[in-house]
């Protein structure tokens, strides 16, 4: 069976986890957590100018936790409205629903399946507090337009960059453009710690200190551990959002090999793109689109089929060859919770129609050349007589 995803393993994960145990520090913010923080901050800030605010990073227990922290840092209150795409995972919405916000869903672009930036401003009302964008498949939203709208209407911007680690928009790392960015290191992501994530704070030191308090159960324990105060106490609301150093040790093994992992994935993505270009030229499928100014991270490779029935037949065909190809999100605005907690602004022209046609192919670090060839051959066989 060729699986849709296999969690990445570089070989040093167990060694580093054993080292964390030997350090007698397996709870949060140990040696490996600090290594990961430093790696991300160096990577994210290396492309920023001296005049820019430096982004700061905190590992979290999940991408969901990072989004929840971002909602708290945006000071979302009951009755506030948050604009977001419908074509995303429920965590994007849950974070704001928990704060009492009303969700306002906006249609997607047909080329990238990202939120359609041209339809955001029409959804803004006097109750709008924030815009949460999702960089689908590691491809950037049109952030210049989105940031202009947000600044003119005094809105917070949260980047759900769960799939977009190491992707950029006009040279800027995704997650560093809005007020807050959220990453995921779930086992399906380019880099993994099993379950885990990170929040990126791009605003000021005050927000960073508040984020540390939220992450440490509402206490100022982080400042205490740095020797900045002589005791720590309960300061504000919060929860336990910091992951074990064992998880960070697993992640660190992959960050050390980040270029190797990313290049491996990109080679697969490019192989698929080249192999299926004739099918696209023949009008049988549509391949992913990467807009100018966007550098993606090869998180995902998908096809857009003719219709829902063709996708269903395609998935069955691949499964008959022991290959797992899968669909993706059911639009949130049509889900029971989406109907309860939100509304769709404008017409749903793209979101539902394209979500029913999109199918993802196996792509992961370790997918062999023979397996890639089998995937390609099986896809082409399906379309031979169509």
C-alpha atoms as a printed R data frame, in Angstrom:
    type eleno elety resid chain resno       x      y       z
1   ATOM     1    CA   UNK     A     1   0.000  0.000   0.000
2   ATOM     2    CA   UNK     A     2   1.261  3.472  -0.881
3   ATOM     3    CA   UNK     A     3  -0.016  5.597   1.963
4   ATOM     4    CA   UNK     A     4  -1.194  9.147   1.521
5   ATOM     5    CA   UNK     A     5   1.169 10.276   4.283
6   ATOM     6    CA   UNK     A     6   3.965  8.798   6.386
7   ATOM     7    CA   UNK     A     7   5.341 10.903   9.281
8   ATOM     8    CA   UNK     A     8   8.900 12.101   8.594
9   ATOM     9    CA   UNK     A     9  11.794 10.396  10.387
10  ATOM    10    CA   UNK     A    10  15.424 11.458   9.925
11  ATOM    11    CA   UNK     A    11  17.131  8.986  12.268
12  ATOM    12    CA   UNK     A    12  18.086 11.086  15.294
13  ATOM    13    CA   UNK     A    13  14.641 11.483  16.835
14  ATOM    14    CA   UNK     A    14  15.045  8.720  19.410
15  ATOM    15    CA   UNK     A    15  18.600  9.812  20.264
16  ATOM    16    CA   UNK     A    16  17.457 13.344  21.026
17  ATOM    17    CA   UNK     A    17  14.450 12.144  22.993
18  ATOM    18    CA   UNK     A    18  16.778  9.992  25.095
19  ATOM    19    CA   UNK     A    19  18.982 13.038  25.594
20  ATOM    20    CA   UNK     A    20  15.981 15.015  26.833
21  ATOM    21    CA   UNK     A    21  15.280 12.239  29.334
22  ATOM    22    CA   UNK     A    22  18.929 12.268  30.451
23  ATOM    23    CA   UNK     A    23  18.644 16.043  30.962
24  ATOM    24    CA   UNK     A    24  15.942 15.352  33.589
25  ATOM    25    CA   UNK     A    25  13.823 17.933  31.784
26  ATOM    26    CA   UNK     A    26  11.009 16.449  29.728
27  ATOM    27    CA   UNK     A    27   8.358 19.094  30.446
28  ATOM    28    CA   UNK     A    28   8.060 22.244  28.361
29  ATOM    29    CA   UNK     A    29  10.747 24.803  27.537
30  ATOM    30    CA   UNK     A    30  13.708 22.480  27.948
31  ATOM    31    CA   UNK     A    31  16.890 22.377  25.868
32  ATOM    32    CA   UNK     A    32  15.228 21.180  22.670
33  ATOM    33    CA   UNK     A    33  12.327 23.617  22.879
34  ATOM    34    CA   UNK     A    34  14.874 26.433  23.088
35  ATOM    35    CA   UNK     A    35  16.768 25.054  20.095
36  ATOM    36    CA   UNK     A    36  13.549 24.988  18.068
37  ATOM    37    CA   UNK     A    37  12.615 28.523  19.110
38  ATOM    38    CA   UNK     A    38  16.035 29.801  18.037
39  ATOM    39    CA   UNK     A    39  15.881 27.947  14.703
40  ATOM    40    CA   UNK     A    40  12.493 29.367  13.790
41  ATOM    41    CA   UNK     A    41  13.301 32.906  14.869
42  ATOM    42    CA   UNK     A    42  16.543 32.865  12.866
43  ATOM    43    CA   UNK     A    43  14.750 31.485   9.820
44  ATOM    44    CA   UNK     A    44  11.808 33.878  10.011
45  ATOM    45    CA   UNK     A    45  13.820 37.008  10.759
46  ATOM    46    CA   UNK     A    46  16.678 36.413   8.325
47  ATOM    47    CA   UNK     A    47  14.587 37.847   5.484
48  ATOM    48    CA   UNK     A    48  13.340 40.899   7.380
49  ATOM    49    CA   UNK     A    49  14.838 44.361   7.153
50  ATOM    50    CA   UNK     A    50  16.383 46.086  10.148
51  ATOM    51    CA   UNK     A    51  13.372 48.394  10.406
52  ATOM    52    CA   UNK     A    52  10.925 45.513  10.804
53  ATOM    53    CA   UNK     A    53   9.660 44.128  14.083
54  ATOM    54    CA   UNK     A    54  11.433 40.879  14.802
55  ATOM    55    CA   UNK     A    55   9.115 37.886  14.982
56  ATOM    56    CA   UNK     A    56   9.173 35.772  18.125
57  ATOM    57    CA   UNK     A    57   8.126 32.134  18.315
58  ATOM    58    CA   UNK     A    58   6.676 29.867  20.978
59  ATOM    59    CA   UNK     A    59   6.112 26.146  20.458
60  ATOM    60    CA   UNK     A    60   2.609 24.997  21.355
61  ATOM    61    CA   UNK     A    61   0.859 21.686  21.868
62  ATOM    62    CA   UNK     A    62  -0.776 21.915  18.428
63  ATOM    63    CA   UNK     A    63  -1.617 24.232  15.557
64  ATOM    64    CA   UNK     A    64  -5.054 24.451  17.164
65  ATOM    65    CA   UNK     A    65  -3.483 25.701  20.408
66  ATOM    66    CA   UNK     A    66  -1.574 28.335  18.462
67  ATOM    67    CA   UNK     A    67  -4.818 29.547  16.889
68  ATOM    68    CA   UNK     A    68  -6.523 29.650  20.296
69  ATOM    69    CA   UNK     A    69  -3.676 31.761  21.641
70  ATOM    70    CA   UNK     A    70  -3.943 34.077  18.640
71  ATOM    71    CA   UNK     A    71  -7.672 34.555  19.287
72  ATOM    72    CA   UNK     A    72  -6.903 35.472  22.888
73  ATOM    73    CA   UNK     A    73  -4.158 37.887  21.819
74  ATOM    74    CA   UNK     A    74  -6.597 39.512  19.369
75  ATOM    75    CA   UNK     A    75  -8.921 40.062  22.362
76  ATOM    76    CA   UNK     A    76 -11.859 38.473  20.564
77  ATOM    77    CA   UNK     A    77 -15.040 39.049  22.564
78  ATOM    78    CA   UNK     A    78 -18.600 37.736  22.425
79  ATOM    79    CA   UNK     A    79 -20.374 39.255  19.428
80  ATOM    80    CA   UNK     A    80 -17.230 40.134  17.492
81  ATOM    81    CA   UNK     A    81 -17.077 38.969  13.880
82  ATOM    82    CA   UNK     A    82 -14.115 37.189  12.330
83  ATOM    83    CA   UNK     A    83 -13.733 36.831   8.565
84  ATOM    84    CA   UNK     A    84 -12.205 33.558   7.348
85  ATOM    85    CA   UNK     A    85 -12.382 31.067   4.486
86  ATOM    86    CA   UNK     A    86 -14.860 28.208   4.573
87  ATOM    87    CA   UNK     A    87 -12.393 25.861   2.870
88  ATOM    88    CA   UNK     A    88 -10.246 25.068   5.900
89  ATOM    89    CA   UNK     A    89  -9.996 22.746   8.880
90  ATOM    90    CA   UNK     A    90 -12.376 23.296  11.791
91  ATOM    91    CA   UNK     A    91  -9.529 24.414  14.096
92  ATOM    92    CA   UNK     A    92  -9.351 27.709  12.194
93  ATOM    93    CA   UNK     A    93 -12.942 28.418  13.206
94  ATOM    94    CA   UNK     A    94 -12.977 26.749  16.641
95  ATOM    95    CA   UNK     A    95 -10.381 29.132  18.031
96  ATOM    96    CA   UNK     A    96 -12.678 32.115  17.493
97  ATOM    97    CA   UNK     A    97 -15.951 30.358  18.278
98  ATOM    98    CA   UNK     A    98 -14.600 29.559  21.735
99  ATOM    99    CA   UNK     A    99 -14.218 33.296  22.336
100 ATOM   100    CA   UNK     A   100 -17.852 33.909  21.342
101 ATOM   101    CA   UNK     A   101 -17.194 35.283  17.869
102 ATOM   102    CA   UNK     A   102 -19.540 35.103  14.894
103 ATOM   103    CA   UNK     A   103 -17.850 33.528  11.880
104 ATOM   104    CA   UNK     A   104 -18.178 35.238   8.508
105 ATOM   105    CA   UNK     A   105 -17.123 32.893   5.703
106 ATOM   106    CA   UNK     A   106 -15.831 34.238   2.388
107 ATOM   107    CA   UNK     A   107 -15.527 32.427  -0.931
108 ATOM   108    CA   UNK     A   108 -12.274 30.952  -2.252
109 ATOM   109    CA   UNK     A   109 -10.147 31.791  -5.264
110 ATOM   110    CA   UNK     A   110 -10.354 29.139  -7.999
111 ATOM   111    CA   UNK     A   111  -6.608 29.109  -8.652
112 ATOM   112    CA   UNK     A   112  -5.201 28.564  -5.136
113 ATOM   113    CA   UNK     A   113  -8.293 27.730  -3.040
114 ATOM   114    CA   UNK     A   114  -7.178 30.519  -0.688
115 ATOM   115    CA   UNK     A   115  -9.610 33.134   0.578
116 ATOM   116    CA   UNK     A   116 -10.620 35.507  -2.226
117 ATOM   117    CA   UNK     A   117  -9.070 38.785  -1.116
118 ATOM   118    CA   UNK     A   118 -11.378 40.732  -3.426
119 ATOM   119    CA   UNK     A   119 -14.409 39.603  -1.421
120 ATOM   120    CA   UNK     A   120 -13.116 40.359   2.073
121 ATOM   121    CA   UNK     A   121 -13.917 44.062   2.288
122 ATOM   122    CA   UNK     A   122 -17.584 43.541   1.418
123 ATOM   123    CA   UNK     A   123 -17.832 41.239   4.447
124 ATOM   124    CA   UNK     A   124 -16.505 43.851   6.896
125 ATOM   125    CA   UNK     A   125 -19.059 45.302   9.307
126 ATOM   126    CA   UNK     A   126 -18.831 47.463  12.417
127 ATOM   127    CA   UNK     A   127 -18.557 44.229  14.409
128 ATOM   128    CA   UNK     A   128 -15.585 42.828  12.492
129 ATOM   129    CA   UNK     A   129 -12.562 42.376  14.761
130 ATOM   130    CA   UNK     A   130 -10.182 40.200  12.769
131 ATOM   131    CA   UNK     A   131  -9.424 38.417   9.524
132 ATOM   132    CA   UNK     A   132  -7.968 34.912   9.665
133 ATOM   133    CA   UNK     A   133  -6.401 33.778   6.404
134 ATOM   134    CA   UNK     A   134  -5.298 30.236   5.569
135 ATOM   135    CA   UNK     A   135  -2.333 29.605   3.263
136 ATOM   136    CA   UNK     A   136  -3.732 26.488   1.627
137 ATOM   137    CA   UNK     A   137  -1.208 23.858   0.490
138 ATOM   138    CA   UNK     A   138   1.611 26.155   1.587
139 ATOM   139    CA   UNK     A   139   0.755 28.756  -1.076
140 ATOM   140    CA   UNK     A   140   0.409 32.340   0.104
141 ATOM   141    CA   UNK     A   141  -2.785 34.358   0.130
142 ATOM   142    CA   UNK     A   142  -2.654 37.796  -1.534
143 ATOM   143    CA   UNK     A   143  -1.307 39.418   1.625
144 ATOM   144    CA   UNK     A   144  -0.676 42.961   0.362
145 ATOM   145    CA   UNK     A   145  -4.362 43.411  -0.418
146 ATOM   146    CA   UNK     A   146  -5.445 41.710   2.809
147 ATOM   147    CA   UNK     A   147  -3.137 43.788   4.997
148 ATOM   148    CA   UNK     A   148  -4.308 46.996   3.297
149 ATOM   149    CA   UNK     A   149  -7.948 46.137   4.039
150 ATOM   150    CA   UNK     A   150  -7.106 45.208   7.621
151 ATOM   151    CA   UNK     A   151  -5.166 48.364   8.355
152 ATOM   152    CA   UNK     A   152  -7.829 50.645   6.833
153 ATOM   153    CA   UNK     A   153 -10.493 48.987   8.999
154 ATOM   154    CA   UNK     A   154  -8.293 48.534  12.109
155 ATOM   155    CA   UNK     A   155  -8.574 44.743  11.996
156 ATOM   156    CA   UNK     A   156  -6.237 42.154  13.435
157 ATOM   157    CA   UNK     A   157  -4.798 39.625  10.983
158 ATOM   158    CA   UNK     A   158  -4.086 36.026  11.927
159 ATOM   159    CA   UNK     A   159  -2.226 33.827   9.447
160 ATOM   160    CA   UNK     A   160  -3.161 30.176   9.697
161 ATOM   161    CA   UNK     A   161   0.120 28.959   8.231
162 ATOM   162    CA   UNK     A   162  -0.336 25.397   9.478
163 ATOM   163    CA   UNK     A   163   0.649 24.032   6.052
164 ATOM   164    CA   UNK     A   164   3.078 26.796   5.145
165 ATOM   165    CA   UNK     A   165   6.287 26.450   7.146
166 ATOM   166    CA   UNK     A   166   9.165 27.827   5.016
167 ATOM   167    CA   UNK     A   167   6.806 29.243   2.345
168 ATOM   168    CA   UNK     A   168   7.108 32.914   1.426
169 ATOM   169    CA   UNK     A   169   5.151 35.807  -0.091
170 ATOM   170    CA   UNK     A   170   7.246 38.407  -1.908
171 ATOM   171    CA   UNK     A   171  10.237 37.284   0.122
172 ATOM   172    CA   UNK     A   172   8.421 37.373   3.471
173 ATOM   173    CA   UNK     A   173   8.006 34.110   5.413
174 ATOM   174    CA   UNK     A   174   4.362 33.178   5.842
175 ATOM   175    CA   UNK     A   175   3.243 33.672   9.408
176 ATOM   176    CA   UNK     A   176   5.278 36.891   9.766
177 ATOM   177    CA   UNK     A   177   3.095 39.268   7.741
178 ATOM   178    CA   UNK     A   178  -0.038 39.527   9.906
179 ATOM   179    CA   UNK     A   179  -0.176 40.265  13.614
180 ATOM   180    CA   UNK     A   180   0.094 36.597  14.530
181 ATOM   181    CA   UNK     A   181   1.031 33.452  12.649
182 ATOM   182    CA   UNK     A   182   0.194 29.846  13.508
183 ATOM   183    CA   UNK     A   183   2.158 26.758  12.447
184 ATOM   184    CA   UNK     A   184   1.405 23.054  12.803
185 ATOM   185    CA   UNK     A   185   3.763 20.127  13.330
186 ATOM   186    CA   UNK     A   186   1.124 17.417  13.161
187 ATOM   187    CA   UNK     A   187   2.344 14.167  11.662
188 ATOM   188    CA   UNK     A   188   0.933 15.162   8.266
189 ATOM   189    CA   UNK     A   189   3.072 18.317   8.033
190 ATOM   190    CA   UNK     A   190   6.503 18.821   6.440
191 ATOM   191    CA   UNK     A   191   8.140 18.786   9.887
192 ATOM   192    CA   UNK     A   192   6.488 16.869  12.689
193 ATOM   193    CA   UNK     A   193   6.505 16.383  16.446
194 ATOM   194    CA   UNK     A   194   3.475 14.076  16.367
195 ATOM   195    CA   UNK     A   195   1.122 16.698  17.729
196 ATOM   196    CA   UNK     A   196   2.464 20.217  18.014
197 ATOM   197    CA   UNK     A   197   2.534 23.714  16.648
198 ATOM   198    CA   UNK     A   198   3.894 27.216  17.146
199 ATOM   199    CA   UNK     A   199   2.616 30.748  17.425
200 ATOM   200    CA   UNK     A   200   4.504 33.601  15.789
201 ATOM   201    CA   UNK     A   201   4.163 37.038  17.391
202 ATOM   202    CA   UNK     A   202   4.933 39.899  14.995
203 ATOM   203    CA   UNK     A   203   3.665 42.867  16.962
204 ATOM   204    CA   UNK     A   204   5.542 43.914  20.112
205 ATOM   205    CA   UNK     A   205   7.161 42.714  23.334
206 ATOM   206    CA   UNK     A   206   3.966 43.360  25.274
207 ATOM   207    CA   UNK     A   207   2.086 40.837  23.145
208 ATOM   208    CA   UNK     A   208   4.962 38.377  23.443
209 ATOM   209    CA   UNK     A   209   4.940 38.609  27.235
210 ATOM   210    CA   UNK     A   210   1.174 38.187  27.217
211 ATOM   211    CA   UNK     A   211   1.568 35.132  24.972
212 ATOM   212    CA   UNK     A   212   4.051 33.616  27.416
213 ATOM   213    CA   UNK     A   213   1.566 34.127  30.257
214 ATOM   214    CA   UNK     A   214  -1.315 32.577  28.285
215 ATOM   215    CA   UNK     A   215   0.900 29.617  27.351
216 ATOM   216    CA   UNK     A   216   2.020 29.050  30.959
217 ATOM   217    CA   UNK     A   217  -1.438 28.659  32.498
218 ATOM   218    CA   UNK     A   218  -1.791 32.389  33.116
219 ATOM   219    CA   UNK     A   219   1.429 32.700  35.125
220 ATOM   220    CA   UNK     A   220   4.637 34.666  34.608
221 ATOM   221    CA   UNK     A   221   6.711 31.509  35.086
222 ATOM   222    CA   UNK     A   222   8.716 32.105  31.905
223 ATOM   223    CA   UNK     A   223  10.086 35.369  33.265
224 ATOM   224    CA   UNK     A   224  10.890 33.628  36.553
225 ATOM   225    CA   UNK     A   225  12.864 30.894  34.797
226 ATOM   226    CA   UNK     A   226  14.877 33.577  32.954
227 ATOM   227    CA   UNK     A   227  15.719 35.200  36.293
228 ATOM   228    CA   UNK     A   228  13.778 38.375  35.540
229 ATOM   229    CA   UNK     A   229  11.607 38.061  38.665
230 ATOM   230    CA   UNK     A   230  12.243 36.290  41.986
231 ATOM   231    CA   UNK     A   231   8.910 34.429  42.108
232 ATOM   232    CA   UNK     A   232   6.061 33.711  39.749
233 ATOM   233    CA   UNK     A   233   2.331 34.000  40.233
234 ATOM   234    CA   UNK     A   234  -1.013 33.839  38.446
235 ATOM   235    CA   UNK     A   235  -1.324 36.964  36.298
236 ATOM   236    CA   UNK     A   236  -4.137 36.430  33.794
237 ATOM   237    CA   UNK     A   237  -6.163 33.830  31.931
238 ATOM   238    CA   UNK     A   238  -4.270 31.047  30.214
239 ATOM   239    CA   UNK     A   239  -3.928 27.339  29.719
240 ATOM   240    CA   UNK     A   240  -1.245 24.676  29.325
241 ATOM   241    CA   UNK     A   241  -0.179 25.294  25.747
242 ATOM   242    CA   UNK     A   242   3.511 24.367  25.951
243 ATOM   243    CA   UNK     A   243   4.560 20.947  24.624
244 ATOM   244    CA   UNK     A   244   6.849 18.411  26.233
245 ATOM   245    CA   UNK     A   245  10.540 18.724  25.496
246 ATOM   246    CA   UNK     A   246  10.310 15.139  24.221
247 ATOM   247    CA   UNK     A   247   8.127 16.402  21.372
248 ATOM   248    CA   UNK     A   248  10.535 19.261  20.731
249 ATOM   249    CA   UNK     A   249  13.442 16.787  20.626
250 ATOM   250    CA   UNK     A   250  11.640 14.845  17.893
251 ATOM   251    CA   UNK     A   251  11.039 18.071  15.966
252 ATOM   252    CA   UNK     A   252  14.635 19.227  16.389
253 ATOM   253    CA   UNK     A   253  15.927 16.144  14.572
254 ATOM   254    CA   UNK     A   254  13.936 17.258  11.535
255 ATOM   255    CA   UNK     A   255  14.813 20.936  11.719
256 ATOM   256    CA   UNK     A   256  18.474 19.921  11.545
257 ATOM   257    CA   UNK     A   257  17.637 18.218   8.240
258 ATOM   258    CA   UNK     A   258  15.145 20.824   7.044
259 ATOM   259    CA   UNK     A   259  16.802 21.475   3.683
260 ATOM   260    CA   UNK     A   260  17.009 17.752   2.949
261 ATOM   261    CA   UNK     A   261  13.342 17.231   3.792
262 ATOM   262    CA   UNK     A   262  12.167 20.262   1.837
263 ATOM   263    CA   UNK     A   263  14.234 19.424  -1.241
264 ATOM   264    CA   UNK     A   264  12.965 15.833  -1.179
265 ATOM   265    CA   UNK     A   265   9.362 16.981  -1.085
266 ATOM   266    CA   UNK     A   266   9.919 19.610  -3.770
267 ATOM   267    CA   UNK     A   267  11.439 17.014  -6.097
268 ATOM   268    CA   UNK     A   268   8.299 14.892  -5.744
269 ATOM   269    CA   UNK     A   269   6.051 17.912  -6.333
270 ATOM   270    CA   UNK     A   270   7.973 18.887  -9.454
271 ATOM   271    CA   UNK     A   271   7.952 15.285 -10.691
272 ATOM   272    CA   UNK     A   272   4.159 15.160 -10.402
273 ATOM   273    CA   UNK     A   273   3.782 18.579 -12.021
274 ATOM   274    CA   UNK     A   274   5.857 17.579 -15.032
275 ATOM   275    CA   UNK     A   275   4.257 14.133 -15.342
276 ATOM   276    CA   UNK     A   276   0.688 15.454 -15.388
277 ATOM   277    CA   UNK     A   277   1.219 18.564 -17.525
278 ATOM   278    CA   UNK     A   278  -0.051 16.766 -20.652
279 ATOM   279    CA   UNK     A   279  -3.282 15.826 -18.863
280 ATOM   280    CA   UNK     A   280  -3.779 19.461 -17.935
281 ATOM   281    CA   UNK     A   281  -3.049 20.624 -21.487
282 ATOM   282    CA   UNK     A   282  -5.644 18.135 -22.718
283 ATOM   283    CA   UNK     A   283  -8.206 19.704 -20.371
284 ATOM   284    CA   UNK     A   284  -8.684 16.546 -18.312
285 ATOM   285    CA   UNK     A   285  -7.460 17.926 -14.976
286 ATOM   286    CA   UNK     A   286  -6.207 21.136 -13.429
287 ATOM   287    CA   UNK     A   287  -2.944 21.268 -11.510
288 ATOM   288    CA   UNK     A   288  -1.949 23.526  -8.581
289 ATOM   289    CA   UNK     A   289  -1.270 27.171  -9.396
290 ATOM   290    CA   UNK     A   290   1.568 29.113  -7.754
291 ATOM   291    CA   UNK     A   291   1.019 32.875  -8.186
292 ATOM   292    CA   UNK     A   292   3.901 35.219  -8.950
293 ATOM   293    CA   UNK     A   293   5.777 36.263  -5.835
294 ATOM   294    CA   UNK     A   294   4.890 33.064  -3.967
295 ATOM   295    CA   UNK     A   295   7.397 30.364  -3.056
296 ATOM   296    CA   UNK     A   296   5.675 27.271  -1.693
297 ATOM   297    CA   UNK     A   297   6.985 24.417   0.449
298 ATOM   298    CA   UNK     A   298   5.668 21.395  -1.473
299 ATOM   299    CA   UNK     A   299   3.306 20.596   1.349
300 ATOM   300    CA   UNK     A   300   0.682 19.084  -0.922
301 ATOM   301    CA   UNK     A   301   0.024 18.062  -4.500
302 ATOM   302    CA   UNK     A   302  -3.573 17.937  -5.670
303 ATOM   303    CA   UNK     A   303  -5.585 17.553  -8.841
304 ATOM   304    CA   UNK     A   304  -8.844 19.302  -9.709
305 ATOM   305    CA   UNK     A   305 -11.075 16.753 -11.429
306 ATOM   306    CA   UNK     A   306 -14.064 17.378 -13.712
307 ATOM   307    CA   UNK     A   307 -16.716 16.809 -11.055
308 ATOM   308    CA   UNK     A   308 -17.578 14.935  -7.867
309 ATOM   309    CA   UNK     A   309 -18.378 11.672  -9.641
310 ATOM   310    CA   UNK     A   310 -15.056 11.660 -11.452
311 ATOM   311    CA   UNK     A   311 -13.235 12.284  -8.182
312 ATOM   312    CA   UNK     A   312 -15.100  9.420  -6.520
313 ATOM   313    CA   UNK     A   313 -14.201  7.113  -9.391
314 ATOM   314    CA   UNK     A   314 -10.593  8.352  -9.326
315 ATOM   315    CA   UNK     A   315 -10.158  7.624  -5.610
316 ATOM   316    CA   UNK     A   316 -11.623  4.146  -6.095
317 ATOM   317    CA   UNK     A   317  -9.308  3.526  -9.067
318 ATOM   318    CA   UNK     A   318  -6.251  4.534  -7.045
319 ATOM   319    CA   UNK     A   319  -7.376  2.417  -4.094
320 ATOM   320    CA   UNK     A   320  -7.712 -0.622  -6.383
321 ATOM   321    CA   UNK     A   321  -3.994 -0.189  -7.097
322 ATOM   322    CA   UNK     A   322  -3.217  0.062  -3.359
323 ATOM   323    CA   UNK     A   323  -2.659  3.825  -3.496
324 ATOM   324    CA   UNK     A   324  -4.387  6.163  -1.087
325 ATOM   325    CA   UNK     A   325  -5.525  9.377  -2.737
326 ATOM   326    CA   UNK     A   326  -7.868 11.467  -0.588
327 ATOM   327    CA   UNK     A   327 -10.210 14.438  -0.774
328 ATOM   328    CA   UNK     A   328  -9.887 17.336   1.622
329 ATOM   329    CA   UNK     A   329 -12.102 19.739   3.581
330 ATOM   330    CA   UNK     A   330 -15.866 19.718   3.643
331 ATOM   331    CA   UNK     A   331 -16.635 23.474   3.573
332 ATOM   332    CA   UNK     A   332 -17.219 24.711   7.106
333 ATOM   333    CA   UNK     A   333 -20.213 26.879   6.260
334 ATOM   334    CA   UNK     A   334 -22.199 23.772   5.275
335 ATOM   335    CA   UNK     A   335 -21.279 21.818   8.432
336 ATOM   336    CA   UNK     A   336 -23.705 21.773  11.386
337 ATOM   337    CA   UNK     A   337 -21.348 23.844  13.546
338 ATOM   338    CA   UNK     A   338 -20.683 26.261  10.696
339 ATOM   339    CA   UNK     A   339 -24.388 26.879  10.260
340 ATOM   340    CA   UNK     A   340 -24.739 27.376  14.015
341 ATOM   341    CA   UNK     A   341 -21.793 29.704  14.513
342 ATOM   342    CA   UNK     A   342 -21.443 31.542  11.229
343 ATOM   343    CA   UNK     A   343 -22.761 32.799   7.919
344 ATOM   344    CA   UNK     A   344 -21.474 32.879   4.367
345 ATOM   345    CA   UNK     A   345 -21.023 36.368   2.965
346 ATOM   346    CA   UNK     A   346 -21.882 36.694  -0.714
347 ATOM   347    CA   UNK     A   347 -22.241 33.817  -3.158
348 ATOM   348    CA   UNK     A   348 -20.596 30.423  -2.753
349 ATOM   349    CA   UNK     A   349 -19.319 30.246  -6.328
350 ATOM   350    CA   UNK     A   350 -16.048 28.390  -5.823
351 ATOM   351    CA   UNK     A   351 -15.739 26.877  -2.339
352 ATOM   352    CA   UNK     A   352 -18.219 24.005  -2.559
353 ATOM   353    CA   UNK     A   353 -17.830 23.312  -6.272
354 ATOM   354    CA   UNK     A   354 -14.047 23.034  -6.122
355 ATOM   355    CA   UNK     A   355 -13.960 21.205  -2.769
356 ATOM   356    CA   UNK     A   356 -15.952 18.432  -4.476
357 ATOM   357    CA   UNK     A   357 -13.379 18.162  -7.270
358 ATOM   358    CA   UNK     A   358 -10.090 18.374  -5.376
359 ATOM   359    CA   UNK     A   359  -8.114 15.179  -4.680
360 ATOM   360    CA   UNK     A   360  -4.681 14.883  -3.051
361 ATOM   361    CA   UNK     A   361  -1.909 12.505  -4.066
362 ATOM   362    CA   UNK     A   362   0.658 10.795  -1.803
363 ATOM   363    CA   UNK     A   363   3.516 13.171  -0.992
364 ATOM   364    CA   UNK     A   364   5.886 12.689   1.913
365 ATOM   365    CA   UNK     A   365   9.556 12.513   2.852
366 ATOM   366    CA   UNK     A   366  10.596  8.953   2.015
367 ATOM   367    CA   UNK     A   367   8.182  8.304  -0.862
368 ATOM   368    CA   UNK     A   368  10.410  6.276  -3.164
369 ATOM   369    CA   UNK     A   369  11.020  6.771  -6.866
370 ATOM   370    CA   UNK     A   370   9.287  3.471  -7.640
371 ATOM   371    CA   UNK     A   371   6.276  4.545  -5.589
372 ATOM   372    CA   UNK     A   372   6.148  7.903  -7.358
373 ATOM   373    CA   UNK     A   373   6.292  6.137 -10.727
374 ATOM   374    CA   UNK     A   374   3.419  3.866  -9.687
375 ATOM   375    CA   UNK     A   375   1.289  6.837  -8.621
376 ATOM   376    CA   UNK     A   376   1.965  8.586 -11.933
377 ATOM   377    CA   UNK     A   377   1.234  5.498 -14.008
378 ATOM   378    CA   UNK     A   378  -2.000  4.788 -12.147
379 ATOM   379    CA   UNK     A   379  -3.237  8.365 -12.558
380 ATOM   380    CA   UNK     A   380  -2.505  8.293 -16.276
381 ATOM   381    CA   UNK     A   381  -4.205  4.927 -16.660
382 ATOM   382    CA   UNK     A   382  -7.376  6.370 -15.149
383 ATOM   383    CA   UNK     A   383  -7.477  9.193 -17.711
384 ATOM   384    CA   UNK     A   384  -6.491  7.161 -20.772
385 ATOM   385    CA   UNK     A   385 -10.060  6.698 -21.989
386 ATOM   386    CA   UNK     A   386 -11.625  9.858 -20.589
